[in-house]
């Protein structure tokens, strides 16, 4: 399965940004809409939905959110990678 990427941004007067939690909720809602619209049994889409729910309930969310906001405040680009490998969900914070 392809990793899920979340690219948080700070809000400015010209551009509205979103935090990691808001982006994950948005992707979760998109998955839910697709699942409800689909007539077939899309296992990968179901798995993406479950991974996003797990991420939103995870205690790691607050830590990743705090860290990403710290780096964003320093002017760095941040990306969270949510990967599902060997039956485990793994979260990585990538900083440029």
C-alpha positions in Angstrom: 0.0 0.0 0.0 1.2 3.5 -0.8 2.1 5.7 2.2 -0.2 8.5 3.2 1.4 12.0 3.3 0.3 15.0 5.3 1.8 18.3 4.5 0.9 20.8 7.2 1.3 24.6 6.7 1.0 27.7 8.8 -1.8 30.1 8.1 -0.9 33.5 6.8 -3.1 36.4 5.9 -3.0 35.2 2.2 -2.9 31.4 2.6 -4.9 29.3 5.0 -2.9 26.4 6.4 -3.8 23.2 8.2 -2.3 21.2 11.0 -1.6 17.5 10.8 -4.8 16.6 12.6 -6.9 18.7 10.3 -5.3 17.2 7.2 -5.8 13.6 8.6 -9.4 14.3 9.3 -9.9 15.7 5.8 -8.3 12.6 4.2 -10.4 10.4 6.5 -13.6 12.2 5.3 -12.5 11.8 1.7 -12.0 8.0 2.3 -15.3 7.7 3.9 -17.1 9.4 1.0 -15.3 7.1 -1.5 -16.2 4.0 0.5 -19.8 5.0 0.6 -19.8 5.8 -3.1 -18.0 2.6 -4.2 -20.1 -0.4 -5.1 -17.1 -2.8 -4.9 -15.2 -4.0 -1.9 -12.0 -1.9 -2.1 -9.7 -3.4 0.5 -7.0 -0.8 0.1 -9.4 2.0 0.6 -10.8 0.3 3.7 -7.2 -0.1 5.0 -6.4 3.6 4.4 -9.5 4.5 6.3 -8.5 2.3 9.2 -5.0 3.6 9.2 -6.2 7.2 9.4 -8.6 6.4 12.2 -5.7 4.7 14.0 -3.5 7.8 13.5 -6.1 10.2 14.8 -6.5 8.0 18.0 -2.8 7.5 18.4 -0.9 9.2 21.3 1.8 9.9 18.7 -0.5 12.5 17.0 0.1 15.2 19.7 3.8 14.7 19.6 4.0 14.8 15.8 1.7 17.8 15.8 3.9 19.7 18.3 7.1 18.8 16.5 5.8 19.8 13.1 4.5 23.2 14.4 7.9 23.8 15.9 9.7 23.2 12.6 7.0 25.2 10.7 7.7 28.1 13.0 11.4 27.9 12.1 10.4 28.2 8.4 11.1 24.6 7.5 8.9 22.4 5.3 7.4 19.5 7.1 5.8 16.3 5.9 4.3 13.4 7.9 4.5 10.0 6.3 2.1 7.3 7.5 3.2 3.9 6.3 1.8 0.5 6.9 4.5 -2.2 6.9 4.4 -5.8 8.1 1.1 -5.3 10.0 2.2 -2.2 11.8 1.5 1.5 11.2 4.6 3.7 11.3 4.7 7.5 11.5 7.6 9.5 10.3 8.3 13.3 10.4 10.2 14.4 7.4 11.8 17.9 7.5 13.4 19.9 4.7 
